[in-house]
Amino acid sequence: MAISRLGMEIKINKVLYTSLEAMRDRVQEDVVNFLSEWYNDSPTIIGHTSGSTGVPKPITLLKRDMQASARLTNRFLGIDDKSTLLLCLSPSYIAGKMMIVRAIEAGAHLVVVKPSSTPLLDITEPITMAAMVPMQVAETLRCVDGQKQLSNIEQLLVGGAPVDEQLESQLVMLPTITYVTYGMTETVSHVALRRVGEAFYTAIGDVTFTTDNRSCLVIDAPQLSGSRFVTNDVVELVDTCRFKWLGRYDNVIMSGGLKFCAEQLEEKIAHLIRNRFYITAAPDERLGQHVVLMIEGDAYDNARLQQLREDMSQHLARYEMPRDIRFVDKFQETSSGKVKRL
């Protein structure tokens, strides 16, 4: 289904635009480029996977699927033509593209700011809904008026990377209704949301869940053309509409006949390590694999290392304990800012 350029109408930064030409030199270039692609005669648009489990790959998305996804979110969050949406993510990625599509579908006002670590600094008007990555939220909270800036947002979607326990505890205290998103480029943005402070993700619309023989999530999304998606996310299924995310199947560690999700181990020790870190595995002749802790930054001295080991032993079982602790000056990242696990 082609989307007619003749029907173009979008309100950006308080100006109603009905043509691309009127936007030139007035609206962010990547937004104009996306709208140019959105309103061309093709029924599809090119997106890119995040690259968190490999090289980012181009993926063809149907515009009608993007519209269906936008309507689902708008309905769930009550977004309409009286709403104000904030775009502070790049339209190069699905989260940014979908904020624009949601605004078009609802007839909502779209406030556009350049992506940055602190995108709310110059926002004064109330925002009905915004989408941010955890880094943007954390950096905003470090600002003097960060809590006030976030409280100006009625509903906040946070995704693109894990939300750590400390950040979640801060968000719970705000009047903003904050959801952690679950989805991917292939599902055209999120298919489930988890309100901060709660344990489970809940499907939106008619989306339902099952698991495969690996305990990985299988998504049935009838609103999308390719309605069934098999993931590599290990979950604990509550029912067909709710699940608890445990970690990536790619990051499962088998040690001494026991199975661990790296992300669950990380959660147990997150309060002990200030620097960025992650858990991975190394081959072990006796155990099959053993746990390795990777920390970004300068190496600890012996006393600090010993103290960290003692602290971790209070939270981790014997086979969960890292056999090695390694330090890296700077973690490699994907183009969207996710840490690459090596």
JOVENVEN-V879674 format. One line per field, one symbol per residue. ss: DSSP state (H for helix, E for strand, - for the rest). phi: phi as a letter, one per 40 degrees, with the letter a starting at -180 (. if undefined). psi: psi as a letter, one per 20 degrees, with the letter a starting at -180 (. if undefined). A space follows every 50 residues. Layout:
ss: ???
phi: ???
psi: ???
//
This chain:
ss: ----HHH--EEE--EEE---HHH-----HHHHHHHHHH-----EEEEE-- -------EEEEEHHHHHHHHHHHHHHH------EEEE------HHHHHHH HHHHHH--EEEE--------------EEEEEE-HHHHHHHHH---HHHHH H-EEEEEE------HHHHHHHH----EEEEEEEEHHH-EEEEEEE----- EEE----EEEE----EEEEE-------EEEEEEEEEEEE--EEEEEEEHH HEEEE--EEEEHHHHHHHHHHH----EEEEEEEE---EEEEEEEEE---- -HHHHHHHHHHHH----HHH---EEEEE----E-----E---
phi: .cbcccccaacbfgbcbbacdccdgbbddccccccccccccccbacbbcc gcbicdbcacbccccccccccccdcccgcacccbbbbbbcccbcccdccc ccccccgccbcbbcdacbccdbcbccbcabbacddccccccccdbdcccc ccbcbbbbagacbccccccccdcccccbbccbiadccfgcbabbcdgbcb cbcbgccbbbbcccgccbbbbccbcccbbcbbccbbccacbbabcbiccc bcbbbggbbbcdcccdccbdccbcccaababbcacccgabcbbbbchccc ccccccccccccccbbcdcccccbbbbbdaccbcccgccccb
psi: oqpphhjpopopljpppjqhhhhpjhqpghgggghghhjaiqirqpaprh jhkappqqpppphhhhgggghgggggikpaiiqpqpojqpihrhggghhg hggghikrpoppqpprhmijhjohqppgpqprqhgggghghiqgkggggh iipgppppairqorhggghghhiqipopppqparghjmbqiqqopqiqhq qpqqcjprqaqaijkqppponiiqgnippprkopropgaiiqqpphaphh jppookjqpqphhhgghhjhiiphrqrrpaqqqphgigqrppppppaqqq rhghggggggghiiiqrgihpphqoqppgpqqqrijjqppp.
//
